[in-house]
Amino acid sequence: MPSPLDDYAARTPGSRTWYERARAVLPAGVSYGIRDLAPYPFYVDRAEGARVWDVDGNEYTDYWCGHGALILGHAAPPVVEAACRQAARGSHFGFAHPLEVELAEMVRRLVPGVEMVRYTNSGTEANMYALALARAFTGRTRVAKMEGGWHGGLESLNTAVHAPFGMPEALGLNPHATADTEALPFNDLDAAQRALARGDLAALFVEPMMGAAGCIAADRDYLEGLRELCTRHGTLLVFDEVITGFRVAPGGAQQYYGVTPDITTLGKILGGGFPIGALCGRREVFERLDHRRFGGRGDRAFQGGTFSGNPVSLAAGLATIRLLEGGEVYEKLDRLAARLREGIAAAFAEHGVAVGVTGLASAIGIHFRSGAPRNAAEASADDLVVARRYFDHMLGCGIVFLQPASPHLFLSAAHTEADIDRFLEVTREFAPQAGRSA
Ligand SMILES: Cc1ncc(COP(=O)(O)O)c(C=O)c1O
């Protein structure tokens, strides 16, 4: 029986050539392992709105949206204009400049838990500095995170990301770096209570919606409970809103849930499609980064970086958030996402295929299992074979998301009702054959 991938190979000879060249100079031919596709990735030539085109001229409707960063779609004209204008006036100053202040004021106005901001170049760096800041502020070393929580590649938090959770995530990670890290099951307040009650945790890191684990949203009373417990036990509550920031609402998941953390980390949408990260939060905590107040090396925390506060990223971020702050974009995104969620669930239900569709707002996870998972351990029992076949089918029909075995979808303002119709039509074509390998 012909596979959708036969067609893929026939349509992508140029990508295959780039892949062969890439393999010689880039491990696995990519810049990030999760972008590798079987039998080889397509290589993108250009992107606009909700579409990307590969080097062979094939068009794909993109539900990955630059790892979720492109909430306005690819190359949104106001963002491109702002970035180009800024690049012509200087792409990198290495000195203080007004855009740093303007974006920080905007973030403070929109995100409930934010009084002060420092910029980084990625979400990983934001979490790295947030952890150091929490340790500096509390005088404690230990940290808690969630099983399945992904906070980027920093060693201290790059543990218990994938089941089974007791194993190292990769070769080369220093076991001493994770010796002070404790992983907790998500949405389990009793487990958090036991860990926090010891009174030795500097910070508890949590994504209000766990992204990499499959877009699994927290229960509201779980986050409320964490807030109360962290306050009671002197631990800083850190919301990693690298995905949910500006996606769930202008004020992120903390606005949606009405729960305010001590520190928030941001990335992705904040830079409007250009590299960025930020750590933000309570003034009293962030003053530990103020070397004028805390002069001695032993008193203050450190944050810095050559490209931190990069003006092109900040200009693109400002242009993006100005379009988001009114809230109309979210009305459209959330409506399309609700249709997509319901349509996917109905398409599979009709053929008796077990599926749980998860996520918040315009971030969607698809789990081939019975019911929606409430934590990463549950999601680890998903049927990856069906997920992979679904991915191949969609790719063969010009619809792309990542990752093949763990579908995550992000919508952008550039997606249309017609895109959703097409997505559901192609899903309905697949659904009758989905059960075959299950
Ligand atoms: C929740 C979360 N935190 C942190 C990161 C790391 O951000 P970056 O890839 O920009 O380093 C990611 C990346 O996907 C993420 O999803």
The ligand as an SDF file (V2000), in Angstrom:
LIG
                    3D

 16 16  0  0  0  0  0  0  0  0999 V2000
    7.5780   26.3680   28.6340 C   0  0  0  0  0  0  0  0  0  0  0  0
    8.9230   26.5950   28.0130 C   0  0  0  0  0  0  0  0  0  0  0  0
    9.8980   27.1350   28.7560 N   0  0  0  0  0  0  0  0  0  0  0  0
   11.1130   27.3810   28.2430 C   0  0  0  0  0  0  0  0  0  0  0  0
   11.4160   27.0570   26.9480 C   0  0  0  0  0  0  0  0  0  0  0  0
   12.7710   27.3180   26.4130 C   0  0  0  0  0  0  0  0  0  0  0  0
   12.7390   28.4330   25.5710 O   0  0  0  0  0  0  0  0  0  0  0  0
   13.8470   28.5970   24.4270 P   0  0  0  0  0  0  0  0  0  0  0  0
   13.6430   27.4780   23.4640 O   0  0  0  0  0  0  0  0  0  0  0  0
   13.5460   29.9600   23.8590 O   0  0  0  0  0  0  0  0  0  0  0  0
   15.1570   28.5480   25.1020 O   0  0  0  0  0  0  0  0  0  0  0  0
   10.4310   26.5000   26.1280 C   0  0  0  0  0  0  0  0  0  0  0  0
   10.7000   26.1620   24.7320 C   0  0  0  0  0  0  0  0  0  0  0  0
    9.9180   25.6460   23.9980 O   0  0  0  0  0  0  0  0  0  0  0  0
    9.1530   26.2390   26.6760 C   0  0  0  0  0  0  0  0  0  0  0  0
    8.1820   25.6630   25.9530 O   0  0  0  0  0  0  0  0  0  0  0  0
  1  2  1  0
  2  3  1  0
  2 15  2  0
  3  4  2  0
  4  5  1  0
  5  6  1  0
  5 12  2  0
  6  7  1  0
  7  8  1  0
  8  9  2  0
  8 10  1  0
  8 11  1  0
 12 13  1  0
 12 15  1  0
 13 14  2  0
 15 16  1  0
M  END
$$$$
